């Protein structure tokens, strides 16, 4: 199994979620551990190595590097703010 890593900003966002949504996102995050490229994941346009997967009303942005699944951001699905943050992170 691949190690999982999450940035501080992703953890901070996760900690603001209501319990039901928190559980949904964490469950999806752990699924990436065993299946890093689920059928509903898509490559981000303009970011060759970054992927996204939807989880309810949230989106997980991640990158698989060798044996590690890195999650730099989690955000609302229909909110462009997650992509603005991604550009600032230069991940």
Long-range contacts (C-beta under 8 A, 24 or more apart in sequence): 1-33, 1-34, 2-33, 2-36, 2-64, 2-67, 2-68, 2-69, 3-67, 3-68, 3-69, 4-29, 4-30, 4-32, 4-33, 4-68, 4-69, 4-71, 5-68, 5-69, 5-70, 5-71, 6-70, 6-71, 7-70, 7-71, 7-72, 7-73, 7-89, 9-72, 9-73, 9-85, 9-89, 10-71, 10-72, 10-73, 10-74, 13-73, 13-74, 13-75, 14-74, 17-58, 21-56, 21-57, 21-58, 24-55, 24-56, 24-58, 25-55, 25-56, 25-58, 25-60, 25-74, 27-55, 28-53, 28-55, 28-60, 29-60, 29-71, 32-60, 32-62, 32-69, 32-71, 33-69, 36-62, 36-64, 36-69, 37-64, 44-86, 47-86, 50-86, 50-91, 61-86, 63-91
